[in-house]
Amino acid sequence: MLNKNIELAEPIAREEAVCHLAVDELKHRCRTFERRYHISSSRFSKAFEKGTLGDEEAFFEWKALLEGIASWSRIKRSLKKLHH
């Protein structure tokens, strides 16, 4: 069992790094929207969910970025549990 864990450690660590890079990139792209609309992603998400922002195409892209961050973060947490 020990050898199998050692064999899996490197690929799991690599995938964790990929997740980290993906989250960083998506957060960077969210900051562009935060600057453009002068609102944090957290406040944007709440307003978007309430339907108070309108249906501008950029808002749907921003929401997709936030969902991507959540998804990659979940994957990273799962990998961390396997690795540590």
GROMACS elastic network, one bead per residue, 0.5 to 0.9 nm:
[ bonds ]
;  ai    aj funct       b0    kb
    1     4     6  0.52013   500
    1     5     6  0.63653   500
    1     6     6  0.87955   500
    2     5     6  0.51558   500
    2     6     6  0.63081   500
    2     7     6  0.86678   500
    3     6     6  0.50546   500
    3     7     6  0.60840   500
    3     8     6  0.86110   500
    4     7     6  0.50169   500
    4     8     6  0.62202   500
    4     9     6  0.86252   500
    5     8     6  0.51537   500
    5     9     6  0.60575   500
    5    83     6  0.84021   500
    6     9     6  0.51631   500
    6    10     6  0.74348   500
    7    10     6  0.66694   500
    7    11     6  0.78468   500
    8    11     6  0.56463   500
    8    12     6  0.60767   500
    8    13     6  0.85240   500
    8    83     6  0.81013   500
    9    12     6  0.52713   500
    9    13     6  0.60316   500
    9    14     6  0.85818   500
    9    82     6  0.85762   500
    9    83     6  0.60603   500
    9    84     6  0.89604   500
   10    13     6  0.51220   500
   10    14     6  0.61486   500
   10    15     6  0.86761   500
   10    83     6  0.89609   500
   11    15     6  0.61833   500
   11    16     6  0.85815   500
   12    15     6  0.50879   500
   12    16     6  0.61632   500
   12    17     6  0.86521   500
   12    79     6  0.63801   500
   12    80     6  0.80324   500
   12    82     6  0.77245   500
   12    83     6  0.64061   500
   13    17     6  0.62945   500
   13    18     6  0.87512   500
   13    79     6  0.79483   500
   13    80     6  0.81049   500
   13    83     6  0.70842   500
   14    17     6  0.50740   500
   14    18     6  0.63556   500
   14    19     6  0.87643   500
   15    19     6  0.62318   500
   15    20     6  0.85790   500
   15    76     6  0.78842   500
   15    79     6  0.76586   500
   16    19     6  0.50739   500
   16    20     6  0.61997   500
   16    21     6  0.87151   500
   16    75     6  0.81814   500
   16    76     6  0.54657   500
   16    77     6  0.84696   500
   16    79     6  0.63717   500
   16    80     6  0.71180   500
   17    21     6  0.62117   500
   17    22     6  0.85794   500
   17    76     6  0.84529   500
   18    21     6  0.51489   500
   18    22     6  0.61427   500
   18    23     6  0.86464   500
   18    76     6  0.87686   500
   19    22     6  0.50614   500
   19    23     6  0.61561   500
   19    24     6  0.85613   500
   19    72     6  0.56259   500
   19    73     6  0.70255   500
   19    75     6  0.72594   500
   19    76     6  0.57348   500
   20    23     6  0.52429   500
   20    24     6  0.61838   500
   20    25     6  0.86799   500
   20    72     6  0.78942   500
   20    73     6  0.78755   500
   20    76     6  0.73248   500
   21    24     6  0.50711   500
   21    25     6  0.61481   500
   21    26     6  0.86253   500
   22    25     6  0.51848   500
   22    26     6  0.61874   500
   22    27     6  0.85634   500
   22    68     6  0.85805   500
   22    69     6  0.77169   500
   22    72     6  0.70082   500
   23    26     6  0.51767   500
   23    27     6  0.60548   500
   23    28     6  0.85189   500
   23    68     6  0.77311   500
   23    69     6  0.52823   500
   23    70     6  0.83883   500
   23    72     6  0.63251   500
   23    73     6  0.69527   500
   24    27     6  0.51552   500
   24    28     6  0.61504   500
   24    29     6  0.87232   500
   24    69     6  0.84606   500
   25    28     6  0.50569   500
   25    29     6  0.63293   500
   25    30     6  0.86954   500
   26    29     6  0.50660   500
   26    30     6  0.62051   500
   26    31     6  0.87350   500
   26    65     6  0.58791   500
   26    66     6  0.75362   500
   26    68     6  0.72558   500
   26    69     6  0.62923   500
   27    31     6  0.62692   500
   27    32     6  0.88996   500
   27    65     6  0.77753   500
   27    66     6  0.79184   500
   27    69     6  0.72233   500
   28    31     6  0.51776   500
   28    32     6  0.68348   500
   29    32     6  0.53219   500
   29    33     6  0.70490   500
   29    62     6  0.82900   500
   29    65     6  0.76446   500
   30    33     6  0.52249   500
   30    34     6  0.62583   500
   30    35     6  0.87684   500
   30    40     6  0.88665   500
   30    41     6  0.68958   500
   30    62     6  0.63946   500
   30    65     6  0.67938   500
   30    66     6  0.75235   500
   31    35     6  0.61379   500
   31    36     6  0.84924   500
   31    40     6  0.81429   500
   31    41     6  0.78546   500
   32    35     6  0.53189   500
   32    36     6  0.62230   500
   32    37     6  0.87213   500
   33    37     6  0.59834   500
   33    38     6  0.79315   500
   33    39     6  0.81549   500
   33    40     6  0.85954   500
   33    41     6  0.80710   500
   33    58     6  0.82034   500
   33    59     6  0.86068   500
   33    62     6  0.69640   500
   34    37     6  0.54284   500
   34    38     6  0.53567   500
   34    39     6  0.51483   500
   34    40     6  0.53996   500
   34    41     6  0.63377   500
   34    44     6  0.84151   500
   35    38     6  0.51082   500
   35    39     6  0.72109   500
   35    40     6  0.84322   500
   36    39     6  0.82583   500
   37    40     6  0.85540   500
   39    42     6  0.82307   500
   39    43     6  0.64400   500
   39    44     6  0.62985   500
   40    43     6  0.52995   500
   40    44     6  0.60491   500
   40    45     6  0.85412   500
   41    45     6  0.59727   500
   41    46     6  0.86471   500
   41    62     6  0.82424   500
   41    63     6  0.87040   500
   41    66     6  0.77672   500
   42    45     6  0.52146   500
   42    46     6  0.64747   500
   42    47     6  0.87844   500
   43    46     6  0.52410   500
   43    47     6  0.62194   500
   43    48     6  0.84852   500
   44    47     6  0.51524   500
   44    48     6  0.58913   500
   44    49     6  0.84970   500
   44    53     6  0.83094   500
   44    59     6  0.85678   500
   44    62     6  0.87867   500
   44    63     6  0.84929   500
   45    48     6  0.50173   500
   45    49     6  0.60964   500
   45    50     6  0.86140   500
   45    62     6  0.87252   500
   45    63     6  0.68479   500
   45    66     6  0.81034   500
   46    49     6  0.52127   500
   46    50     6  0.63423   500
   46    51     6  0.87454   500
   47    50     6  0.50737   500
   47    51     6  0.62264   500
   47    52     6  0.55476   500
   47    53     6  0.62937   500
   48    51     6  0.50177   500
   48    52     6  0.61971   500
   48    53     6  0.58188   500
   48    54     6  0.79699   500
   48    59     6  0.76699   500
   48    60     6  0.87969   500
   48    63     6  0.79406   500
   49    52     6  0.78674   500
   49    53     6  0.89610   500
   50    53     6  0.81813   500
   51    54     6  0.65508   500
   51    55     6  0.84043   500
   53    56     6  0.79763   500
   53    59     6  0.80792   500
   54    59     6  0.82594   500
   55    58     6  0.83985   500
   55    59     6  0.69190   500
   55    60     6  0.76312   500
   56    59     6  0.55124   500
   56    60     6  0.71766   500
   57    60     6  0.54016   500
   57    61     6  0.66155   500
   57    62     6  0.88430   500
   58    61     6  0.50405   500
   58    62     6  0.61171   500
   58    63     6  0.85788   500
   59    63     6  0.61038   500
   59    64     6  0.85551   500
   60    63     6  0.50328   500
   60    64     6  0.61434   500
   60    65     6  0.86430   500
   61    64     6  0.50407   500
   61    65     6  0.62701   500
   61    66     6  0.87701   500
   62    65     6  0.50805   500
   62    66     6  0.64030   500
   62    67     6  0.87453   500
   63    66     6  0.50950   500
   63    67     6  0.62492   500
   63    68     6  0.85981   500
   64    67     6  0.50060   500
   64    68     6  0.61015   500
   64    69     6  0.86483   500
   65    69     6  0.62660   500
   65    70     6  0.87234   500
   66    69     6  0.50488   500
   66    70     6  0.63277   500
   66    71     6  0.86540   500
   67    70     6  0.50685   500
   67    71     6  0.61390   500
   67    72     6  0.86424   500
   68    71     6  0.50293   500
   68    72     6  0.60552   500
   68    73     6  0.83212   500
   69    72     6  0.53173   500
   69    73     6  0.59450   500
   69    74     6  0.85695   500
   70    73     6  0.51106   500
   70    74     6  0.62127   500
   70    75     6  0.87585   500
   71    74     6  0.51961   500
   71    75     6  0.63840   500
   71    76     6  0.86869   500
   72    75     6  0.50877   500
   72    76     6  0.61157   500
   72    77     6  0.86553   500
   73    76     6  0.50182   500
   73    77     6  0.61940   500
   73    78     6  0.86503   500
   74    77     6  0.51569   500
   74    78     6  0.62763   500
   74    79     6  0.86923   500
   75    78     6  0.51058   500
   75    79     6  0.61951   500
   75    80     6  0.85601   500
   76    79     6  0.50979   500
   76    80     6  0.60638   500
   76    81     6  0.86921   500
   77    80     6  0.50297   500
   77    81     6  0.63694   500
   77    82     6  0.88748   500
   78    81     6  0.52200   500
   78    82     6  0.65974   500
   78    83     6  0.88302   500
   79    82     6  0.50722   500
   79    83     6  0.61251   500
   79    84     6  0.85921   500
   80    83     6  0.50086   500
   80    84     6  0.59013   500
   81    84     6  0.55306   500
